[in-house]
């Protein structure tokens, strides 16, 4: 899996990260909103962990239950191209 990204500093001080993922079944792209004081290594690690967590969650039936520990992530969006 190869991840490439660009960042944009927002007036709020946060970073908008636009990314693309190659090397899987389908190419993907998306956006991540994070705090503005992150290094390139931290941004890459954050993207990697969220993408892999999302992959594992596709088969997790707990997201369809009413358990309070499942939270939607409104700062991370990923789409299939």
Residue pairs with C-beta under 8 A, 6 or more apart in sequence:
1 21
1 22
1 23
1 24
1 51
2 21
2 22
2 23
3 19
3 20
3 21
3 44
3 47
3 48
3 51
4 19
4 20
4 22
5 17
5 18
5 19
5 20
5 43
5 44
5 47
6 17
6 18
6 19
7 15
7 16
7 17
7 18
7 43
8 15
8 16
8 18
9 15
9 36
10 16
10 36
13 35
13 36
14 33
14 34
14 35
14 36
15 33
15 34
15 35
15 36
15 38
15 43
16 31
16 32
16 33
17 31
17 32
17 33
17 34
17 43
17 47
18 29
18 30
18 31
19 29
19 30
19 31
19 32
19 47
20 27
20 28
20 29
20 81
21 27
21 28
21 29
21 30
21 51
21 78
26 80
26 81
27 80
27 81
28 51
28 78
28 79
28 80
28 81
29 78
29 79
29 81
30 76
30 77
30 78
30 79
31 76
31 77
32 46
32 47
32 50
32 75
32 76
32 77
33 75
33 76
34 43
34 46
34 75
38 46
50 73
50 76
51 78
54 76
54 78
57 63
62 70
63 70
